[in-house]
Amino acid sequence: DPKSVMICLTGGEPLLHPDFFPIAEKIHSLGFPWGITTNGTLIDKRSAERMASLGLKSATLSLDGLADTHDRLRGAKGCFDKVVAAAENLRQAGIKVQITSVIHRRNYHELEPLYELVCGMKAESWRVINIEPIGRALLHGDLLLSDEQMLGLLGFIREKRYSSRTPMDVCFGCSHYLSFEYEHELRDNYFLCGSGIYVGSILCSGDIYSCLDIERRPEVIQGHIARDRI
C-alpha cells in the first residue's frame, strides 16, 4: 500500500535537481504521500502551488539563526529572507511547514528570539537539534555545544514544549537517547533509531542506504537501486 510509505526528497537542495518536478509527479501518480527538506531559497509562490497540486504534504525548512547568523552560515546574503518567504508561500498553498534549527555555539544565544520568530511564522512544528560532530562539522570543533549549553538546550525545549503560549509542537530531533530525565518529555515517542528499520534512503548515486542522518560509511550500503529491490 503506497499510503503506508512516506517519501521525502532531500539533498543537498532537492529543488536544484533538474528533474525535481518530474520525480514529484511520478511519486504522486503512484499514490505515495511525500515531503521535502529544503533550504527554502527556491520556493516562490508559483513553485509552492505547483508542489501542492502534486500532493506535497509537508515541507521542512532549515532556519539556523536570525538573519545575520543564518546568512553567515550559508555564505550568502538574503537566504534568511527567502526562508521566511518560502514558509509563507507554502502555508498559503496549504502545505504544512516544519522549521528545523541546528543549534551551535554561534547561535545558542539566539534561542529565545528564534523561538519568537518561528512562532510568528505559524509553523506546525519546530524541530530543534544540536550540531553533530560528523561530516564538515568535524572540521569546526569550535561550533560544538559545551556540556552546559547542551543541557541548557534540552531545558529550553522542555520549557517551550509545555508552555501554554506555544502555538506549535516543539521537539528535539530523532537522534540520541536523552537520558531518563529528558527522554519522555522532549519527543512524542521514546527513543528508537529507525535507521534501516523504519527509515531507508536512496542516495544520489543510486546506492540503497539506511538513514541519511548517519555517517556515510561503505559497509552500510545495502545495494543499488538499478539492480536491487529496496
Beta strands, then each sheet from edge to edge (+ up, - down):
strand 1: 7-9
strand 2: 34-38
strand 3: 56-62
strand 4: 96-103
strand 5: 125-130
strand 6: 169-172
strand 7: 201-202
strand 8: 207-209
strand 9: 223-224
sheet 1: 1+ 2+ 3+ 4+ 5+ 6+
sheet 2: 7+ 8- 9+
end
